[in-house]
């Protein structure tokens, strides 16, 4: 695997545990028509906060954040197609499809909007596209270190784009190899890697184009938080690339007339792990704003 890019987007890929043995009793399996998705709800009150994780990350990783937000309002986390106990879904896995599936999940589970959308990394791209497709459903949005669109569109830092292609190919190769096994766990592993390979491929393709086509989010409360800490895996280019990422995040915040940009000093890409208090405060600030408090 391309270690530098892995550290950039997916520092913690749990190859050995891409599927849980059983569904926790607190989780639901919701049939959205084409396949079933695993969802966890916690807390009470409105607006409902809906959190979408980064690529390879399952809802269990979000539980500490969810528990803290749930003390104030209802919070939904879920596993995208092929993650955890969610079934594999149709391909390609671009943000348009994943936004549609999230919409179906919330409707089938009778989760009333409008929602505060929270997305980390790839989840941040999904939430941008969701907000564009279903603006009436969105009360506010918090984006945690969303990847820079100029990079995803291959307009800048093309050498890293080549690394991304290699990573996608390696994940697809794992999926193809595991699919040949008769073992159920290997089959599940194949499904997981097939899903993330497609997500990663589309992140540098259709997903980036869909997000880049969004000119405005109107006046909804929008918080964009960027990591300040450069990734040492990029050597001499690390500092410049991080400044570029921060500048792209600051520009993204400008797509709403009611925005707040936050630079998380000393934090890496996993903001909700590095600066959890700041992330919780930022999410709850828009919850209170939506409530008029």
Buried (B, 14 or more C-beta within 10 A) or exposed (E): BBEBBBBBBBBEBEEEEBBBEEEBEEBBEBEBEBBBBBBBBBBEBBBBBBBBBBBBBBBBBBBEBBEBBBEBBBBBBBBBBBBBBBBBBEBEBBBBBBBBBBBBBBBBBEBEBBBBBBBBBBBBBBBBBBBBBBEEBBBBBBBBBBBBBBBBBBEBBEEBBEBBBEBBEBBBEBBEEBBEEEEEEBBBBBBBBBBBBBBBBBBBBBBBBBBBEBEEBEEBBBBBBBBBBBBEBBEEBBEEBBEBBBEBBBBBBEBBEBBBBBEBEEBBBBBBBBBBEBBBEBBBBBBEBBEEE
